[in-house]
Amino acid sequence: QVQLVESGGGLVQAGGSLRLSCAASGSISSINTLGWYRQAPGKQRELVAGITTYGSTNYADSVKGRFTISSSRDNGKNTVYLQMNSLKPEDTAVYYCNVETYTPRGTLYTYWGQGTQVTVSS
C-alpha cells in the first residue's frame, strides 16, 4: 500500500509559477513510476509528466519547456514535485499525483492523490 499526500496548487496569474508536491509513504520500495495528471472540466484526465525511479522523464507536448518533474527520497518518503512555470489559462485543472508499483510477481497497482486545484487567470 502507498499513501499519497498532495500539496501546492492555487490561483496564479498567467505567466506565473506554482510548485506541486506529492509525498508517497508506505511501500515506497515497490514504486516504479511517479507522475502528475490533470483533468479540466468536461475533459478527460491526461498525463502531464512522469518520472521513473531511474530518473527518466516524459512530458505532455503542451507543457514541454514550461513544467519540470523531479523526485526525492528521504526519511521513508518518496516525494514527486511538479514545477510549473509560464502558466497559461489552459493549464487550469485539478492536478492528481499518480504512483505505480509492481509486486515481485509483476502485478501493477496504481495509486492516486486527492487532487489539487490549479487556476490560472488571464
C-alpha positions in Angstrom: 0.0 0.0 0.0 1.1 3.5 -0.8 -0.4 6.7 0.7 -0.2 10.0 -1.2 -0.5 13.5 0.2 -0.5 16.4 -2.3 0.2 20.0 -1.6 0.6 23.2 -3.6 -1.7 24.5 -6.2 -3.8 27.6 -6.0 -4.6 30.7 -8.0 -2.0 32.4 -10.1 -2.0 34.9 -13.0 -0.9 33.9 -16.5 2.9 33.8 -16.7 3.3 32.9 -13.1 4.6 29.8 -11.4 3.5 27.2 -9.0 5.0 24.1 -7.4 3.1 20.9 -6.6 4.4 18.3 -4.2 3.2 14.8 -3.5 4.6 12.7 -0.7 4.4 9.0 -1.0 4.7 6.8 2.1 4.2 3.1 2.8 5.5 0.5 0.3 7.7 3.0 -1.5 10.4 0.4 -2.4 7.9 -1.1 -4.9 7.4 2.2 -6.7 8.2 2.1 -10.4 6.9 5.4 -11.7 5.6 8.7 -10.3 3.6 11.3 -12.2 1.2 14.0 -12.5 -2.1 14.0 -14.3 -4.7 16.8 -14.7 -8.3 17.0 -15.5 -10.1 20.1 -16.7 -13.9 20.5 -16.6 -15.5 18.5 -19.3 -12.3 16.9 -20.4 -10.6 13.5 -19.8 -7.8 13.1 -17.3 -4.4 13.5 -19.1 -0.8 12.8 -18.3 1.2 15.9 -17.6 4.6 14.5 -16.7 6.1 11.3 -15.4 9.4 10.1 -13.9 10.7 6.7 -13.2 12.8 5.6 -10.2 15.8 5.7 -12.6 15.1 9.4 -13.3 13.7 9.1 -16.9 11.1 11.7 -17.5 8.4 12.3 -20.1 6.1 15.3 -20.6 2.9 16.1 -22.5 3.7 18.2 -25.5 1.6 21.1 -24.1 3.9 21.5 -21.1 7.4 20.8 -22.5 9.8 23.6 -21.7 7.5 25.0 -19.0 7.0 22.2 -16.5 9.7 20.2 -14.7 9.1 17.0 -12.8 11.5 15.8 -10.2 11.6 13.4 -7.2 13.4 12.9 -4.0 13.6 10.1 -1.4 14.2 10.8 2.2 13.0 9.7 5.7 10.8 6.9 4.4 9.0 9.1 1.9 9.3 9.4 -1.9 8.3 12.9 -3.0 7.5 13.9 -6.5 7.4 17.6 -7.5 6.0 19.5 -10.4 7.5 22.9 -11.0 5.1 24.8 -13.3 6.4 28.0 -15.0 4.9 30.3 -17.6 1.5 29.1 -16.7 -1.4 29.6 -19.1 -5.1 29.7 -18.6 -5.4 26.4 -20.4 -3.3 24.8 -17.6 -6.3 25.3 -15.3 -7.3 21.9 -14.0 -7.3 19.6 -11.0 -3.9 18.0 -10.8 -3.6 14.5 -9.5 -0.4 12.7 -8.3 -0.1 9.2 -9.6 2.2 6.3 -8.4 2.6 2.9 -10.0 4.0 0.0 -8.1 4.9 -3.5 -9.1 4.9 -6.6 -6.9 7.7 -9.1 -7.2 5.4 -11.2 -9.4 4.8 -8.2 -11.7 1.3 -7.2 -10.6 0.7 -3.5 -11.3 -1.0 -1.3 -8.7 -1.9 2.4 -9.3 -2.5 5.0 -6.6 -3.9 8.5 -6.9 -3.6 11.6 -4.8 -6.6 13.5 -3.7 -6.2 16.2 -6.3 -5.3 19.8 -6.0 -6.8 22.7 -8.0 -4.7 24.9 -10.2 -6.3 28.0 -11.6 -4.6 30.3 -14.0 -6.2 33.7 -14.6 -5.8 35.6 -17.8 
